[in-house]
Amino acid sequence: MNRLLPAALTLFALCLVHTTDSVQADEFFVGSWNLENLFDTKDDPSTKGDEEYTPEAPKHWTKERLDIKLKNLARVISKMNDKKGPDVLGVCEVENKEVVEMLVEQLKPLHRKYEIVHQDSPSERGIDCAIIYDSNVFTLVEPKFHHVNSGNTRDIVEAKLKHNGAELFVFMDHWPSRFHEDSYRDKAADVLRKRVDELLSADPKTDIIMVGDFNDEPDNESIRDHLRAVKSADQVKEGALFDTLAPLKDSKKGTIVYKNKWELIDHVIISPGLLDPAGFQWKKDSSRRIDFPELIFHPRGKGEIERPNQSYTRNDFHKSGYSDHLPVGCVLVQKPEGTASPELPKPVTTPTN
C-alpha cells in the first residue's frame, strides 16, 4: 500500500476546508429609522421649532421621558441583525449630534464602536439626519452634506465607507413632509439624483444605498420620475435605481399609518452596482420593514388597524412607545475577490521495485 496516499488525502481535505472558509462572504446589515422627534430637553434660542420638546411645554418633555425613549429605541436597535445590532444605521428626526451620542451610549452593550456622521441642518423644527456606523467594520473615507433648497428642510447626509478595499456610498434622507406640495419633495429627489449621477458617471458600478424617510411612496413622482427608482430589479436599466421595499406596498403594508391606512414612505433604494457581485451586493429579498411585536400597537377602536407604537399621541406620552415609523433595513454581502482554487496534491506514484 502507498503510505503517502493518506497524507495526501488529508492535505487535500485541509485545502478544501481552508478554501471554503476563505470564500465565505461578509454580510452587513444597513438600516434606517425615523425616531419620531428625538429632542434634547433644552430650548435652543436659534431654533424656532424645538420649544415643543421642553419640560415647560404641553408635551412636558423631561429628562426622565427622554431617558425612557432612548432606552426603548436602543432596545429595538440592539435586536436588529440577529441581536448583533446594525453595521450602519441612518436616523432622522434627531435634534442634534448630542442626542445621537446619547443613543449610541445606550448601545454600548453591543460592544460596537459606533461613530456618527452629522451636521446641523437648516430645518426650522431643528431636526437633522445622521448616519451611525461601526468603525470596527467600516472606515469613513469622506462625509458630505447636501443642502435641499426646498424650504428650510433637512440636509441629505452622505457617508463614503470602505471595507476590505471596497467602497460603499450611504445616503440618509428625510425629505419635506406631505404637508408641503409635491414640488418640495421633487426638489429633494433632484438633489439626490444629481449626486448619484455624478457617482455613476465616474463608475457605473458604484455601490450606492439610499435610505430614510422620503415622505413619498414608490408610485409618487419624486420617487418614480425624479429619482428614477423602479419597483423591480428586472426593470433596472439605463441608470434606473431599484426601490427594494416597493413589493411591500403590494401586500398593503407600509412603515407608517396615516388616516387608518398603511403608507410606504421609508425606503431602501440601491444602485445597479449593488446587483452585481463586484464589491458589495444586495442580498436578494433581504429588504424588509422591522416589525418586532413591541413596535406594533393594536388600537381598541372599531375599524382601527394596527400601527407603529409611537411615543406621543398629541401631547400624551407613552412609556412603552418607540416611534410613529417602523425601521427598515437590508443585508449587503461582500465576497472576497480573487480567491484562488486550492492547489491539489500532486498524484502519488507507487514506487517500483
C-alpha positions in Angstrom: 0.0 0.0 0.0 1.2 3.5 -0.8 1.9 5.1 2.6 1.9 8.6 1.1 -1.7 8.4 -0.1 -3.4 9.0 3.3 -1.2 12.1 4.0 -2.0 13.5 0.5 -5.7 13.0 1.0 -5.5 14.7 4.4 -3.7 17.7 2.8 -6.3 17.8 0.1 -9.1 17.9 2.7 -7.4 20.7 4.6 -7.1 22.7 1.4 -10.8 22.4 0.8 -11.7 23.4 4.3 -9.4 26.4 4.1 -10.8 27.4 0.7 -14.4 27.1 2.0 -13.6 29.4 4.9 -11.8 31.9 2.7 -14.6 32.4 0.2 -17.3 32.9 2.8 -18.9 36.3 2.2 -19.1 39.0 4.8 -22.6 40.3 5.5 -23.6 43.7 6.7 -26.9 45.0 8.0 -27.8 48.5 6.8 -30.9 50.1 8.3 -32.7 53.4 8.8 -35.3 54.7 11.3 -37.3 57.9 11.7 -37.0 58.2 15.5 -40.1 60.4 16.0 -38.7 63.7 17.4 -35.7 62.7 19.4 -35.0 66.1 21.0 -33.0 67.1 24.0 -34.9 69.0 26.7 -33.3 72.4 26.2 -34.6 75.3 24.3 -32.2 76.3 21.5 -32.7 80.1 21.1 -31.5 79.9 17.5 -34.2 77.4 16.5 -37.9 78.2 16.4 -39.4 74.7 16.4 -37.8 73.0 19.4 -39.8 74.7 22.2 -42.4 72.0 21.8 -40.0 69.5 23.3 -39.1 71.2 26.6 -40.3 70.4 30.2 -42.4 73.5 30.3 -44.3 72.8 27.0 -47.6 70.9 26.9 -45.7 67.7 26.0 -43.7 68.0 29.2 -40.6 66.7 27.6 -38.4 66.0 30.6 -35.1 64.2 31.1 -37.0 61.2 32.5 -39.1 60.9 29.3 -36.0 61.4 27.1 -34.2 58.6 29.0 -37.2 56.3 28.6 -37.4 56.9 24.9 -33.6 56.4 24.5 -33.8 53.1 26.3 -36.8 52.0 24.2 -35.1 52.9 20.9 -31.8 51.2 21.9 -33.7 48.0 22.9 -35.1 47.7 19.3 -31.8 48.7 17.6 -30.0 46.1 19.6 -32.3 43.4 18.4 -31.6 44.2 14.7 -29.3 42.0 12.7 -30.0 38.9 14.8 -29.3 40.8 18.0 -25.9 42.0 16.8 -27.1 45.5 16.1 -26.8 47.2 12.7 -23.4 47.8 10.9 -24.8 51.0 9.5 -27.9 52.9 10.7 -29.4 56.1 9.3 -31.5 58.1 11.7 -33.7 61.1 11.2 -35.8 63.4 13.3 -32.9 63.9 15.7 -32.3 67.4 17.1 -28.5 67.4 17.2 -25.4 65.3 17.5 -25.8 65.3 21.3 -29.0 63.2 21.3 -27.4 60.7 18.7 -24.4 60.4 21.1 -26.9 59.6 23.9 -28.4 56.9 21.8 -25.0 55.4 20.9 -24.2 55.4 24.6 -27.3 53.2 25.2 -25.9 50.8 22.6 -22.7 50.1 24.5 -23.8 46.5 25.5 -23.4 45.6 21.8 -19.6 46.1 22.1 -19.7 48.0 18.8 -17.5 51.0 18.0 -20.2 53.3 16.7 -19.2 56.7 15.2 -21.6 59.4 13.9 -21.8 61.4 10.7 -23.9 64.5 11.4 -24.1 68.2 10.7 -26.7 70.7 11.9 -29.2 71.4 9.1 -31.4 74.5 8.5 -34.7 72.8 9.5 -36.9 75.3 11.3 -38.1 72.4 13.5 -34.5 71.8 14.5 -34.3 68.2 13.3 -31.5 66.6 11.3 -30.4 63.3 9.7 -27.4 61.3 10.8 -25.5 58.1 10.0 -24.2 55.8 12.7 -21.6 53.2 11.6 -19.4 50.7 13.3 -15.8 51.9 12.8 -14.5 48.4 13.5 -16.3 47.3 10.4 -16.2 50.3 8.1 -13.7 53.1 7.6 -15.2 56.5 6.9 -13.5 57.8 3.8 -15.4 61.1 3.4 -18.7 62.6 4.7 -20.8 65.0 2.6 -23.9 67.0 3.3 -26.3 68.1 0.6 -28.5 71.1 1.0 -32.0 70.9 -0.4 -33.3 74.3 -1.4 -36.9 73.4 -0.8 -38.0 75.4 2.3 -35.9 75.0 5.5 -35.6 71.3 5.2 -33.1 68.7 6.3 -29.7 68.1 4.6 -29.1 64.8 2.9 -26.2 63.1 4.7 -23.7 61.1 2.6 -21.1 58.7 4.0 -18.4 57.2 1.8 -17.4 54.0 3.7 -14.8 51.3 2.9 -14.4 47.7 3.9 -11.7 45.4 2.6 -10.9 47.8 -0.2 -14.5 48.1 -1.5 -16.3 51.4 -1.2 -20.0 51.9 -0.3 -21.9 55.2 -0.5 -24.7 55.6 2.0 -27.3 58.4 1.8 -29.6 59.2 4.7 -32.7 61.2 3.7 -35.6 62.9 5.3 -37.5 64.8 2.6 -40.0 67.6 3.2 -43.3 66.4 4.8 -46.5 65.8 3.0 -48.0 69.0 4.4 -45.9 70.6 1.6 -46.8 70.4 -2.0 -45.2 67.7 -4.2 -42.6 70.0 -5.7 -40.8 70.2 -2.3 -40.0 66.5 -2.4 -39.3 66.6 -6.2 -36.5 69.1 -5.4 -35.1 66.8 -2.8 -35.2 63.9 -5.2 -33.4 66.1 -7.8 -30.6 66.9 -5.3 -30.1 63.2 -4.5 -30.3 62.1 -8.2 -27.8 64.7 -9.2 -25.2 63.4 -6.7 -26.0 59.8 -7.7 -25.4 60.7 -11.4 -22.1 62.2 -10.5 -21.0 58.9 -8.9 -22.4 56.7 -11.7 -20.7 58.9 -14.3 -17.4 58.2 -12.7 -18.1 54.5 -12.4 -21.5 52.9 -13.4 -20.8 50.1 -11.0 -20.5 52.3 -7.9 -22.2 50.7 -4.9 -24.8 53.2 -3.5 -27.6 52.7 -1.0 -30.2 55.4 -0.2 -32.3 55.0 2.9 -34.6 57.2 5.0 -38.0 58.8 5.3 -38.7 60.1 1.7 -42.3 61.1 2.7 -43.5 59.7 -0.7 -44.5 56.2 -1.9 -42.9 54.2 -4.7 -45.5 55.5 -7.3 -45.2 59.1 -6.4 -43.4 61.4 -9.0 -40.5 62.2 -6.7 -39.5 58.6 -6.4 -40.7 57.3 -9.8 -39.7 60.1 -12.1 -37.2 62.4 -10.4 -35.2 59.8 -8.5 -35.9 57.2 -11.2 -36.4 54.3 -8.8 -38.2 51.3 -10.2 -40.1 48.6 -8.3 -38.4 45.5 -9.7 -34.8 44.5 -10.2 -35.8 43.4 -13.7 -36.5 47.0 -14.6 -33.1 48.3 -13.6 -31.6 49.7 -16.9 -30.4 53.0 -18.3 -29.4 54.4 -15.0 -32.5 53.4 -13.1 -32.3 52.7 -9.3 -34.1 49.8 -7.5 -36.6 50.6 -4.7 -36.1 47.3 -2.9 -39.0 47.7 -0.5 -41.6 48.5 -3.2 -43.0 45.0 -3.2 -44.1 45.6 0.4 -46.7 48.0 -1.0 -48.4 45.2 -2.9 -49.1 43.4 0.4 -50.8 46.6 1.7 -48.2 47.0 4.4 -46.0 50.0 5.0 -43.9 51.8 7.5 -46.4 54.4 8.9 -50.2 54.7 9.3 -52.0 57.8 8.1 -55.8 58.1 8.2 -56.0 54.5 9.2 -54.1 53.3 6.2 -50.5 51.9 5.9 -48.2 54.1 3.7 -44.7 53.1 2.5 -42.6 56.2 2.8 -39.4 54.8 4.3 -37.3 53.3 1.6 -34.2 51.2 0.8 -33.1 52.2 -2.7 -30.0 50.8 -4.4 -27.8 51.5 -7.5 -27.2 48.9 -10.2 -23.8 48.3 -8.7 -25.4 46.5 -5.7 -27.0 44.0 -8.1 -23.6 42.7 -9.4 -21.2 40.5 -7.4 -18.3 43.0 -7.5 -17.7 44.9 -4.3 -20.9 44.9 -2.3 -24.0 43.1 -3.3 -27.6 43.5 -2.1 -28.8 40.1 -0.7 -31.9 39.2 -2.6 -35.2 39.6 -0.8 -33.4 40.9 2.3 -35.0 44.3 2.4 -37.8 44.5 4.9 -39.7 46.6 7.4 -38.7 45.7 11.0 -41.9 44.9 12.8 -40.9 43.3 16.1 -44.1 42.8 18.2 -43.3 45.6 20.6 -43.2 48.0 17.7 -46.8 47.4 16.8 -49.8 49.0 18.6 -53.2 47.4 18.3 -55.9 50.0 18.8 -59.2 49.1 20.5 -61.4 51.3 18.4 -63.7 49.6 16.0 -62.2 49.5 12.5 -58.8 50.9 13.6 -55.9 49.0 12.1 -52.6 48.1 13.8 -49.9 50.8 13.6 -46.5 51.7 14.8 -46.3 52.1 18.6 -45.4 55.8 18.8 -44.0 57.8 21.7 -46.6 60.6 21.6 -50.3 60.9 20.7 -50.7 64.7 20.5 -49.4 65.7 24.0 -49.8 62.3 25.6 -46.6 60.4 26.3 -46.5 56.6 26.0 -43.8 55.0 28.2 -44.0 51.8 26.0 -43.8 53.8 22.7 -41.0 53.9 20.2 -41.8 55.8 17.0 -44.6 56.6 14.6 -42.4 54.9 11.9 -41.2 51.3 11.6 -37.5 50.9 10.9 -36.4 49.3 7.6 -33.2 47.6 6.6 -31.4 45.1 4.3 -28.4 42.9 4.1 -25.4 43.6 1.9 -22.8 41.0 1.0 -19.1 41.3 0.2 -17.3 38.3 -1.3 -13.6 38.1 -1.3 -12.1 38.8 -4.7 -9.5 36.7 -6.5 -9.9 33.7 -4.3 -7.6 31.0 -5.7 -8.6 27.4 -6.1 -6.8 25.1 -3.7 -3.6 23.6 -5.0 -4.3 20.0 -5.4 -1.8 17.4 -4.1 0.4 16.0 -6.9 -0.5 12.5 -7.9 1.3 10.0 -5.8 3.0 7.3 -7.8 3.7 3.9 -6.4 7.5 3.2 -6.3 8.5 0.4 -8.5 10.9 -2.2 -7.2 
